[in-house]
Amino acid sequence: MPDKIETSDIVEAVEKLPTRLRITIERRFFYGDSLDAIGERLKVTRERVRQIEVQAMNKLRFLLAPRPELVSQQILEKAQTDYGTKELIKKLKA
């Protein structure tokens, strides 16, 4: 099992998400869309987008860290630098 998370691991994990969850993560963190804008796109309320985001983050944590000890500050900082997804990384650390 690898001892670090690479940028490609993050991209691969996002691609494995179900469509609604993937769109929410991509729009929120890669494009910087607001909850309201994503809600309009998905035809749901702002609150529902927030709930979908939480669900997606939980799935990403599972996909990226089947062994929680692998997720360290150093690994997350490297992914942040490589991929430029500061907000996503902050959420993954939470």
Secondary structure, DSSP 8 states (H G I E B T S, - for coil): --SS--HHHHHHHHHHS-HHHHHHHIIIIIS---HHHHHHHHTS-HHHHHHHHHHHHHHHHHHH-SSGGG--HHHHHHHHHHH--HHHHHHHH-
